[in-house]
Amino acid sequence: MPAQTAVKLADYQPYSHVLDRVALTFRLLPQATRVQARLHLAPNPVRGSGLDLRLDGENLVLIALAVDGQRLEVQPDATGLTIPAHLLPDAPFVLETEVEIAPAGNTALEGLYMSGGMYCTQCEAEGFRKITFYPDRPDVMARFHVRIESDMPVLLSNGNPVAAGPGWAEWDDPWPKPAYLFALVAGDLVAHSDRFTTQSGRDVALNIWVRKGDEGFCAYAMDSLIRSMRWDETAYGREYDLDVFNIVAVDDFNMGAMENKGLNIFNSKYVLASPETATDEDFARIEAIIAHEYFHNWTGNRITCRDWFQLCLKEGLTVFRDQQFSGDMRSHAVKRIEDVLMLRGRQFREDGGPLAHPVRPDAYVEINNFYTATIYEKGAEVIGMLKRLVGDAGYKAALDLYFDRHDGAAATIEDWLQVFEDATGRDLTQFKRWYTEAGTPQVSVRDDWADGVYTLTLAQTLPATPGQPHKGLKVIPVAVGLLNPNGDEVVPTTVLELTEAQQSFRFAGLAARPVPSILRGFSAPVVLDRAVSAAERAFLLAHDTDPFNKWEAGRALAKEVMAHMITDAAPVSRDWLAALARVALDEGLDPAFRALALRLPGEDDMAATLAAAGHVPDPAAVHAARQALADAVAAELAPALPGLIAGMATPGRFSPDAAQAGRRALRNAALALLTRRDGGAAARAAFAAADNMTDSLAALVALLEIGAGAPELAAFEARWQADRLVMDKWFMLQVLYAAPQDLAAVVRRLTARPDFDWKNPNRFRSVIGALSANHAGFHHADGVAYDLLADWLLRLDPKNPQTAARMSTAFETWPRYDADRQALIRRALHRILATPGLSRDLGEMAARMAAG
């Protein structure tokens, strides 16, 4: 493949011109849409006069170009258009362009494209350059006026509607925004509508636009939106600033959703839901994503990022905000555990492999490849640490200052940290390394007890990552509590600040040697290294007052038991089984928490744990151990399972609220265990009786996990074959639960079906994206699944390079496995790299992984 040129943070310069206003006219046709643009520009005084004007543009047919009404003859190149300085006034001027594009042929789903006969856009990060010639960078912010001409009945864009007539509509956005936040939708749509009154009395019209027939599936999304708007006013003092807020559900969408100002565009799977078609997890995800995109109105839209290196500034902060919101709506303890599971499962593996990069990268080839767990999840963790260090009052003062100081601007990480320094007086120079250095720090712990004084000694180690062999010391907030041997808490949660290579912290006046509860609430995204006995973990599982560490103790015990089963052929620990049973049956605990406690470590998680301990994981052995451990848990709890299932019934009308969802989660966890004992009788009965998707899917999964469920799979398909989103679940389940030796055959069978629309990102992800989630099957010794994934990535890449690149990360963990598997994966990566015409997206990802 050709050499790839990196964009570097160090090379940043302000744009040559200032852009004040933009007027766009769209004449929509599937194959020949015309886009007219009027840009009000002036030389940027920061850069000086006499500079060329460079406009980004890709796949555009230039029809006309003029400056102040004078036609220019300038030819575009492959990536844009340069107007020489001598053709430009040294004063404000109007640039006019007209281009032609073909939305129907845009399979990459970037820019203006068509989805099921509907026109829609996706402009983040650099899609607007596929619509018209423009300075497509986030620090160029302007007010937009948009006119849409089309025979479609619904015509939408950003801002407020200002005029309309037969076949046309005009929208005006009074707030300056970068091009990546532009949006347009035109289609035959219907609205699920409501209203919201802001705290200052503004009446806002709310609409969720969907295809006809889907309007009955929008109520929960609308409820989530209203709760998000109210929460942002209460928690952050931020209210909505337009007269209308529109959401549109789109079937063909590369991402989850997009926060375009006043016109959010969503993957339909994160909008449409009913008890019959969506699980409790779906409802929770819809709630979180609706909130996330709405919260971007301030943290992303009103204040955006200066350049794409600052992407974490809007994404990390907004993820942190949506996590706070979900915790308030549901359970902070359960939400924290779920967030850490995602962080460890996605971001820790990213930090520990060839794709590691800082929260703020200093270079990239393709910006779409940096929409990663590091940017989002680790970015949120960094903000959580910052809040923990400055306290609630300091965080509030800093955020208020941030909104006041940077409203309407494009900001940087330096701007963000400066408001915290100014609001709290704290020096954050050392803390900034969390943004600039990759890798997951390791914190080792030693303790000592003498003369009533308990001493904790903490040390930090910073592992090397690609391009960053040496790291500076971090500021690591380590939340600690101490418990007496009887289980009473003698020292409540205290945040220790580890800033040196090694530090000791003393706790005096204690009557007995305490049991430490360290890294409470997962107070920093680190790996904790401390020798802990099984007895101490069992004690914490029974007595810790911190919900996260209570769960963590049980999780660590389970991983230790599995590790000994795999490496030493040890039997399942009776002590661990007894401790787990006590938690599962403790009626004083939240059912959702108990369900999480029963969830065994995943196979990829165990493989990573073994590799970190110096073992080469055998995927088949990991799979066998997990199955044996599940059987042992089922046997331990067998007498209690029927009563647990009955006791967690949710009589009355279905509700997706946290209380009911938690009871269903525990009941279905118990059902999965009972299925291992009764051959599937209870699960078959539950499947037949289920009146909601949560219970239906849980019963089906329980059967698939024991190698049964073929009749139920067929019944599920017969009932739901006309529902595209539910059928995505049907496809995915068969991949996730295929026997390892059968995985490739199952995937080939599914992809040969006429309803496997591989150009639709949701359907592609449901099968090809799920390949690596079947850990033992994907890493089967024959390597067939590796080649199968490479084949499909190469097929998709010319059509949708963004999705192909994201799916390629299945290969990133290859260094942890044995030499034969490493060779097979590297062969697949080199085959990808040797393919002519490979996209920049997939090429960058494959090259980084192959080099790792």
N, C-alpha and C positions, 0 to 999 in steps of 0.2 A: 504494500500500500504506500502511497506517497507520504513524504514527511509532513508532520502536522506542526503548525506554528502556534505556540502558546501565547495567550493574552496574559499580561503580567500587571499585577496591582501597582508595581513601581512605575509603570509607564503611564499612569492615569494623568490626563489633562482635561480641564473643563472644555466644553464644546466651543467651537469657534464662534458661534452665533447664539443670540438669545431668541427664543421662540415664545411669543406672547399668546397668539390665538391661532386656532386651526378651524377651518370650515371644510367639511367633507360631504360630498354627494355620491351616493351609491345608486347605480342603476343595475339592479340585480337580474342576472340571467345565469343559468347553470354553467354554460360554457364560455360566456363572454360578458362578464360583469365589468362595467366601466366605473372607475373610481376617480373622481375629480377632487383635488386638494388645493386649498389656498392657505399658505403658511405665512404668517406675519413675523418677519425676522428682522434682526438688527445685529451688527457686529457686537461681539461680546467684549466689553471694556476690559475684562480681566485678561483676555488674550490679545487685545489690540486689533487694529484694522489691517486690511490687506491680506486676509487669509482666504484660501479656497473654501468652498462650501461642500462638504462631503455628506451625501445622503445614502443611507442603507437601502438596499432593494434586491430582492431575489425572485426569479421567475415572473417578472413583470414585463409586459409589452408596453413600451413607452409610446403614447399617442401624441402628446403635446407637452411642451415645456416653455414657460415664459417667466420673465422677471419684470414686474411693474408693467405688464401688458405687452412687453417686447418678446417675441418668440425667439428662443435659443435653439441652436442645433448642437446639442451635446449628446454623445453616445454613451449609454450606460455600459458598465462592465459586468462581470459575473456576480459581483456582490454589492453593486450600488452605482452611484452616479456622482461625479465630481464636477462642480462648476468652478472654473478658474476665477480667481479673485478679480481679474481685470474685467470680467463680465458682470460684476456685482457692484451696486452702489455702496459708498462708504457712509451709509445712513440707513434708517429703517426702510424695508422694501417688502413687497409681496411676491412670493414665489408660487406659481401655479403649475400643477402637473395634472395630466390625465393618463391613466394606465388602464390596461385590460388584463383581467385574470380569469381563471377557470375554476371556480369553487368545486364543481362536480368532480374534477380530476385530482383534487387535493387529498390524497390518501394519508399524508403525514399528519393530518389533523392539527396543523399549525397555520395561523393566519385565518383567512375566510374559507370555510369548507362547507360541505353539505352532509347532513346526517338524516337519512330517511326522508328526504325531500325538504328538510328544514335547512336554512342558512344559519350558520353560527360561527363564532370566532374563538380562537385561543391564541393570545398574543404574548403571554409570558412563556419563555423569557424574550425571545427574539422573533416572534411571529408577525409583528406589525409590518416588518420589512417585506413580507410576502403579500401585503395589501396595497401599499403605495410607497413611493420613495420618501424617506423620512429619517431624521436623526433618532434611530431606534436604540435609545439608551436611557436608563432610568433617571438620570439627572437633568434631562430636558423635559420640563413640565410646562404644560400649556392648557388653556381653556378650550374645550371642543364644542363645536356646533355641528350637528350631523343631520343630513337629509337622506332619507331612504325612499327609493322609488321601486315598487314591486307589486305584483299581483297577489302577493301573500296577504292574508287578512290581518296578521299581527306583525307589527314592525317596531322593534325595540332597540334602544341604545342607552348610553350612559346618561345620568343626570335626570332632568325633569322634562316631560313632554311639553312642547310649546306650541305646536300647530299640527294639523292633520287634515287630510282630505282623501277622496277616493284614489287609492294606489300610492299614497305617499304619507310620510310622517316626518316631523322634525323634533329633534331632542337637543337640549342645551345643558351642558354640565358647567356650573359656575365655579367649580373647584379645579385648580390646575392639577394635571395628572400627567405622568409619563405614558408613552404609547403602549406599554405592556398592559395597562389597565383599560385600554379601549375594548369595547364589546359591541357587537351587533347580533341581533337574532331576528329572523324573519321566517314565519311559518304559519301553518294552520293549527293554532294552539288554543287551548282553553285555560282559564285561570281559576285557581282556588284562591279566594281573596279574603282579606281581613283588614283591620285598621289598628294603628297604634298611636297613642298620644304621648309625646315625649315629656320629660319633666319640666320643660319650659313652655309646653302647650302646643307644640307643632303637631298637626294632624298628618300622619303618614299613611298612605295607601300601600298595603302589602299584597303582593301577587306571587303565586307560584304557578308558572306556565308549564303545561304538559300537553302531550298529545291527547286527543279525544279518547275517552275511555279510561284514562289514568287519573282523572281529577278526584276520584274517590280514595286515592292512596296518598294524599298530601297533608292530611290533618296533623300528623305528628310532626312533620317538618315545619309546618306553620306554627305549631305550639312551641317548638324548639326555638324558632326565630324570635317569637315574642318574648320568651323567657330570656333569650340572649340579650335582646335590646334592653330589657329592664335591668338585667344583671350588670351590664356595662355602665349604665347610669349610676347604679348603687355602688358597685365595687371600684370603679375607676373614674366616675364623674364624667363619662363620655356619652353624649347623646347623638342621635342620628341627625344628619344635616341636609337632607333632601326631602322633597314632597312625596316621593314614591320609592319603594324598595322592591325590586323584581328579582325573582329567581327563575331560571329556566332549566328544566331537566332534559339532558341530551343523552342519547344512547351511545354515540361514538365519541369517546372522550379519553384522552391519554392519562389524565390525572383524576383525583377525587373531585375537585371543584376548583373554581377560580373566583377571586374576590373583586372582579372588575367593579369600578365605582357605581353603585346603585343598580347594577345588573349582574348579579352573580350567576355564573353558568356552572351547573353541576352534572357530574355523572349521574344518570338516573338512578343508579343503585343506592345513592346517598340521599335520595329524596323520597322515592316511592316505597311505601310500607303499609302493611296491614297485619293484624295478628295472624292471618292465614298465610301470608306470603313472606313475612320477615321474622327473623329470630330476635331474641332479646339483645344479642350482640349487634344485630343490624340496627335496632332502635337506638342503642347507646352510641353507635358510630354515627348515625344520622344526627343525633343531638350534638355530638362533639364537632362534626364537620360543619354543620350549619353555624354553630357558634364560632368556630375558627374563622370561617370566611366573613362572617359579620364583624368580628372583632378587628379584622384587617382594615375596616373602614377608617380606623384611627392608626393602628400600628401596621402600616403598609401603604395606605392610600393617602390620608392627610399628611402623614410623615412616611416617606418612602426611603429607599436606599440609594446612596449616591452612585454606586456602581454595583455590578453583580458579585463582586467580592464581599460586599456587605449583606449578602442575602440573609444570613442568620439574624441580622438586625430586625428584620420584619418577621421572619419565620420562627426563629427561636422564641422571641417575645410573644408571638401570637399563639404558639403551641403552649407556652407556659400559661397564658391567659385561659386557653380553652381547657387545660388541665384543672386550673382553679375552678372554673365554672362547672365542669363535670363532677368534681369533688363536692361542690356545694349542692348540686342537684341529686347526687347519689351518695356515695360513701368515700370520704377522703382516704381511708385506710385501704379499701379495695382498689380504688383508682390508683393509689401509689404503687401497689403491688403490680397491677396490670401495666403501668407505665414502665416500671423497672424490668419486667419480663420482656417488654418490647425493646427497651434500651439494650439489654444484655443480648437478646436474640439477634438484633439487627446492627446496632451501633458498635457494640464491643467487638463483634466479629469484623466489622468494617475497620475499626481502629487497629485490630490485630493482624490485618492482612495487607495485600498489595494495594488495596484501594484506600488506605488510610490517608486522611488529609485533615488540616486544621479546621476548626469551626469557621474561621475566616481564611479561605485558601489564599495563596499569593500568586497562583497561576492556574489557568485552565485552557484546554483546547476547545471544548464544547460545553457551554454553561449548562445545558440540559442535564449533563452528567453529574452536576453538583447539587441536584435536588435529592439529598441523601439523608440518611438517618443522623449523620454527624451534624448537618446543618439544622435539621428540625429537632430531633430528640436530644442530642447533646447540647445544642444551642439552648434548648429549654432548661436543661439541667444547670447550665452555667448561670442562667438568670435566677434559678431557684437558689443556687449557692450565694449569689449576690444579695438576694433578699434575706437569706439567713444571716449573712454577715452584717448587714446594716440594720436589720430589724424591720418590723412592719411600718413603724412611723417613718424611718429613713427611706424605705422603699416608696411609700406614698409621696413623700416630699420630692423625691427624685423623679418619679413619674409625672407629677404635676409640672415640675420644671421642664421636663422633656417635652411635654405637649405644648407648654407655653413658648418655649424657646425655638422649637423646630417645626411647628405647624406650617404646612405649606412648603416644606423644604425636603431636600434629599440628603439624608444624614449618613454618618459613618459610625463605626464602633468607637472611635475616639470621641465623637460627640456624645454617644450614649454613656460612656464611662465618665466623661467630664461632668455630666449633670449629677451623677452620683457623688463625685468628689466635691462638687460645689454645694450640693444639698446636705451632705453628711460630714464633710471635712476629712473624709478618709482617703488615703493614698492608695490608688488601685493599680499602680505601675506593675507590681508583681502579679496581681490577679489577671491582668491583661493576657498573660501567657496562656490562659485557658482558651483564648481566641486564636492565638497565633501558632500554637504547637499542637501537633497531632498526638495520638496515643492515649492509652488508658493508664493512669498512674497506679502503682501498686503501693499500698500502705501496709507495712508490717507492724505487728504489735507484740510487745513483751510486757509482762507485768511483774510486780514484786510487792510483797507484803511483809512489813516489819514494824513492830512497836505501834500498831494502830494507824499506820500510814500505808495507804495503797498507792502505788506508783504505776502509771501507764507510760511506756516509752513507745513513741510512734516514729516511724522512719518512712520516707518516701523514696521510691525508685521510679525513674522515668524511662520506659523502654524505647529503644530506637524505632523509628518508622521510616518508610521510604522518603529520602531527601532530607530527613532530620535525625541524624545519628545522635546528636547531643541536645539535651533539653535543660531549660532552667527550672529552678525549684518553683513549685506551685504554692498558692494559698489554698489549703484544703480544710474546709470546715468538717470536723468529725464530731458528730453528736453522740454523746455518751451518757448512759445512766448506770447506776450501780444498784444491785439487789442484794439483800441479806440472804444467808443460806436458807431462811424460812420462806423466801419469796417476796418479802416486803421490799419496797423500793426505798433505799436510804439516801440516794443522791438522784434527784430528778434530772431530766434531760439537760445537759450542759454542752454547749458547743465549744470544743477545743479547736484552736486555729493552728494547724500545722503549717509552718512557713519555712522551716529549715530542713536540712537533710535528716536530722533526728532531733526530737524534743521529748522531754519528760514532763509529765503533769502529775502533781501530788494531790491526794485526797486524805486529809487528816481527820482524826477524831472518830474513827470507825471502831465499833466494838468487835467486829469479826471480819475475816477476809471476805470481801464481796464477790459477787459474780458480775462481771461487766457485760453490759449490753452496748455494743459498739457499732457506730455508723447507723444510729437510729434514723428511721424514715429515709434511709439511703441518702444521707446528707451530702454526699459528693459522689460523682460517677467514677469510682475507683474500684480496684480489686483489693479486698481485705485479706491479708495473709497473717493468720494467727493459728497456732496449734490449739485446737479445741477438742476436748474429749467428747465422746458420744454422750456421756452422762451430763456434761454441761449443756450440750445442745438440747438434750431432752428436758433439762431443767428450764431453759429459756423458753422452749416450746410450751411448757406448762405454766410458767409464771411471768414471762416478760410482759410489762405493761405497754410496751410499744408494739402496735399491731404489725408493723413491717418486720421488726426483728423477731417477733413471735413466729410469723410465717417463714422468715429466712432461716430460723433454726431448724424447722421441719424440712425445708427445702435442702439445706446443707446435709442434714442427716440422710435424706433420701439419696442424694448424689453420692455420699460416702458409701452407702449400702450398695448402690448400683456399681460403683467403681470396684469395690471388693468382689462383687459377683463376677465382674468382667475380667479383672486382672488376677484374682486369686481363687476363682471358682468357689467363693465363700457362700454359705447359705444366707438367706434373708435374716436380718437381725430381728430377733423376737422383741427386744426392747424398743426398737423403732416402730414396729408394728403396733405395739401396745400404746406408745405415745401418740401415734397418728390416730388410733382409734379413739383415744380420749378427746382429742380435738374435734374429730368428726362428729362425735356424739354429745359434745358440750352444748347444751341448749342455751347457755348464756352468751354464746358467740353468734355473730352475724352469719346467717346461712351462706351468704356469698363468700365470706371469709373461709368458712368450713369447706365450701366447694373448691376454693383455690388451694387449700391445704391438701385436698385429695388429688389434685392434679400432679401427676408425676413429671419429673423433668423430661423434656423432649429429647429426642435422639441426637439432634444436632447440638443441643446444649451439652449433652453428656460427652459427645465427641470432642467438643471444645474443652471441657473440663479435663478429660483424659490427656489431651494434647498439652494443656498448660502444666500438667503434672509430669510431663516427660514421656508419656506413653503414646504409641502410634495407635489411634483408634481403629478397631475393626468394625465397620458398620453392621455387619451381620451379627457380631457378638453383642453390640450395643442393643440392637433390635431384640435379640433373644432375651437379654437381661431385663429389658423394660417389660416385655410380655410376661416374664416369670414374676417380676415384682408386682405387676398388676394382678396376677393370679393370686399371689400371696396376700395382698391387701383384701381382695375379694373374699378369700378364705377366712381371714381374721375378722372381717366385719359381717360375715354371712348371717349369723343369727339376728343381727340388728337391721339388716338391709330392708326387709319388707316393712318394718315399722317406720324406718326412716323415710321410705318412699311415701307411705301413707300419711305420715306426720307433716310432710312438706307439701301437701295438696294446697291448691290455690282456688278455693271455691268462689263462685261468682264470676262476674265479667272479667275478661282478660284485661290486664293493664301492663304496660311496659315499664312501670315505675320500679325503683330499686328494690323495694320490699318484695314484690311479687317475683321479679327477675331473680333475686337471690334465692328464694325458695325453689323456683324451678331449676336453678343451677345445681343446688344440692340434691334435689330429687333426681335429676337426670344423671348426676355423678354416681349416685347410689344405684340407679338403674343399670348403668354401664358395668358396675361391679357385679350386680346380681346376674347379669347376662352371661358373665363368665362362669357362673355356677349352675344356671338352670338350662343352659343350651339355647337360650334366646326366647323362652316361652313368655316371660314378662315383657320383654321388648316388643315382641310381635303383638301382644295384646295392647301395649301402649301405643304402638304405631297405628293400629286399627282404630283406637279410641281417640287419638289426638285431634283436638279442635283448633290447634295453632301450630305454626311452623316451628317454634322452639321445641315443642315436645315431639313433633313428627320427625324432625331432623335428628334429634338426640336419640330417639329409638332406632332410627335407621343406622346411625353411626355405631351405636352399641352392637348392632347385628354385624355390620361390616367389620368391626374390630375382631370378631371371632370367626371371620371367614364365611358368614352367612349373609342373609338379606337379599338374595336375588329376587324373590317374589316381591318384596317391598320396593326394591329399586324399580322394578317394572311398573308397579302400581303408582309410584311417585311420578314416573315419566308420563304414564297415561293421564294422570290428573293434571299435570302442570306443563305439558308440552307446548301450550300456547303462551306461556308466561316466560319471556326471555330471561328475566332476572332470576327467577326460581330455577330455571333450567341450567343457569350457570352453576348453581349449587350442585345440581345433579351431576353435571360433568366433573366438577372438582372432587366430589366425594369419591368417585371411582378411581381417580388418580391418587388421592391421599391414602386410601386404604387398600390399594392393590397389593397383593403379595409381592415381595421384592423381586422374585424371579419372573413375575408376570407383568411388571410395570410397563415395559416397552410395548408389549403386545396390547395392553389395555389402551395405551396412548394411541397406538396406530389404529385401533378399532374406533376410538372416539373421533379421531381427526379425519377418518374416512366417511363420517356421517355427513349428510347434506346440510344438517343444521349446525355444523361446526364452521361458523363464519370467522375464519382466522384473521380477517381484516378488522373485526370488531375487537378493540382492546380487552373488553370484559370477557368475551368468550375465549380469546387467546390466553389470557391470564388464568382462566379457570382450568385449562388443561396444561399448556406448556409452562405457564408460570408456576403451576403446582408440582411440576416434576421433581424439583429439588426438595420440596417439603416432604416427599416420601423418601426419607434419608437413606434407608437401607436399599431401596430400589434404585434410586438415582446413583448411588455409589456401589451398585452391584459389580462384582469383580470383572464381569465381561466388558464393562465400559460401554455397553450399547446405549444406555440412556444419555451418556455424554455426547455421543455422535448424533443421537436423535435431537437433543436440544440444539446443537450446532446447526443441524440441517434446517430447523425451523427458524432460528435466528437469521440465517442467511436468506431464507425465503421472505421473511418479514422485512428485513432491513431496507430493501429498495422502496417499499411501500410506507413503512412507519419506522424510521430509524430511532426515534425517541423510545418507543416501547421495546424495540429489539435491544437497545443498549441497556435498559433497566433490567430486562430479563436475563441478561448475560451475567449478572452478579452471582448467579447460582454457582459459577465456577470459582469464586473468589477464595474459597477455603481450601483449595487444592494443596497448599503446603503442609497441611496437618496430616495428610494421609500417607500410606506406604508408597514406595517407589513405583510400583506398577500403576497404581491409580494416578499418581502424579504424572507419569509419562502419558497416560491416556488423556488426561485433561489438557495437558500442554499440547498434545497433538491436535486436539479439537480446537484450541485457541489459535494455534499456528495455521490451521486450515482456514479459520475465519479470517485471519490477517492476510492470508495469501489470496483472498478472493478479490478479483478485479471490481472496481467501482464501489468498494466498501464505504459506507457513510462515515463521516467524521465522528458521529456519536458512538457507533459500535466499534469503530477502529480505535478510538481512544481507550475505551474500556478494555477491550481485548489486549491491547498493547500493555496497559498498566498491569493487568493480571498476569500476562505471560512473563513480564519482567520481574514479577514478584518472586 
